[in-house]
C-alpha cells in the first residue's frame, strides 16, 4: 500500500460546478489512481488500478 501522505493530490478538471464546495482530488502512482473528497481529507479515499480508472473515465466522459 502506498503511503498517501506522500501523494501529490490535485483538483480534478472535472470537479468544476456551480457549487464551489464540490471538489474531487486525484493522485497517482504507477500502480494506483487515488481519488478523494477534498472537503473531508480524513475520510478514506478510493484507489483504482490504472485499467479500472481508464474504464471509468471513458464511461463517465461519454
C-alpha beads as a LAMMPS data file, in Angstrom:
LAMMPS data file: protein, C-alpha beads

62 atoms
61 bonds

1 atom types
1 bond types

-500.0 500.0 xlo xhi
-500.0 500.0 ylo yhi
-500.0 500.0 zlo zhi

Masses

1 110.0

Atoms # bond

1 1 1 0.000 0.000 0.000
2 1 1 1.266 3.460 -0.863
3 1 1 1.772 5.968 1.934
4 1 1 -0.879 8.515 0.966
5 1 1 0.921 11.266 2.895
6 1 1 3.498 11.308 0.083
7 1 1 0.974 11.532 -2.770
8 1 1 0.731 14.690 -4.871
9 1 1 -3.005 15.491 -4.882
10 1 1 -4.523 17.803 -7.491
11 1 1 -8.037 19.021 -8.200
12 1 1 -9.780 17.113 -10.945
13 1 1 -10.551 19.165 -14.035
14 1 1 -13.999 17.518 -13.957
15 1 1 -14.668 18.924 -10.500
16 1 1 -15.907 22.328 -11.675
17 1 1 -19.544 23.050 -10.819
18 1 1 -21.740 25.909 -9.733
19 1 1 -21.126 24.826 -6.124
20 1 1 -17.603 25.913 -5.193
21 1 1 -17.543 23.250 -2.451
22 1 1 -17.593 20.388 -4.952
23 1 1 -14.053 19.163 -5.337
24 1 1 -12.612 15.798 -6.219
25 1 1 -8.864 15.390 -5.907
26 1 1 -6.756 12.795 -7.669
27 1 1 -3.253 11.469 -7.055
28 1 1 -1.458 8.726 -8.930
29 1 1 1.377 6.286 -8.631
30 1 1 2.484 3.868 -11.356
31 1 1 0.182 1.179 -9.932
32 1 1 -2.757 3.096 -8.447
33 1 1 -5.035 6.076 -9.056
34 1 1 -6.262 7.596 -5.767
35 1 1 -9.445 9.698 -5.540
36 1 1 -10.692 11.669 -2.539
37 1 1 -13.218 14.289 -1.477
38 1 1 -11.279 17.436 -0.637
39 1 1 -13.942 18.607 1.812
40 1 1 -13.030 15.861 4.287
41 1 1 -9.436 14.702 3.974
42 1 1 -9.705 12.396 6.972
43 1 1 -12.205 10.098 5.275
44 1 1 -10.939 7.076 3.339
45 1 1 -10.190 7.586 -0.326
46 1 1 -10.779 5.310 -3.290
47 1 1 -7.945 3.522 -5.082
48 1 1 -8.183 2.142 -8.621
49 1 1 -5.911 0.118 -10.851
50 1 1 -4.985 2.157 -13.956
51 1 1 -7.139 -0.017 -16.258
52 1 1 -10.186 0.347 -13.994
53 1 1 -9.668 4.120 -13.772
54 1 1 -9.331 4.346 -17.557
55 1 1 -12.598 2.451 -17.950
56 1 1 -14.350 4.755 -15.506
57 1 1 -13.072 7.919 -17.215
58 1 1 -14.119 6.583 -20.643
59 1 1 -17.601 5.744 -19.322
60 1 1 -18.069 8.986 -17.350
61 1 1 -16.853 11.167 -20.194
62 1 1 -19.057 9.563 -22.790

Bonds

1 1 1 2
2 1 2 3
3 1 3 4
4 1 4 5
5 1 5 6
6 1 6 7
7 1 7 8
8 1 8 9
9 1 9 10
10 1 10 11
11 1 11 12
12 1 12 13
13 1 13 14
14 1 14 15
15 1 15 16
16 1 16 17
17 1 17 18
18 1 18 19
19 1 19 20
20 1 20 21
21 1 21 22
22 1 22 23
23 1 23 24
24 1 24 25
25 1 25 26
26 1 26 27
27 1 27 28
28 1 28 29
29 1 29 30
30 1 30 31
31 1 31 32
32 1 32 33
33 1 33 34
34 1 34 35
35 1 35 36
36 1 36 37
37 1 37 38
38 1 38 39
39 1 39 40
40 1 40 41
41 1 41 42
42 1 42 43
43 1 43 44
44 1 44 45
45 1 45 46
46 1 46 47
47 1 47 48
48 1 48 49
49 1 49 50
50 1 50 51
51 1 51 52
52 1 52 53
53 1 53 54
54 1 54 55
55 1 55 56
56 1 56 57
57 1 57 58
58 1 58 59
59 1 59 60
60 1 60 61
61 1 61 62
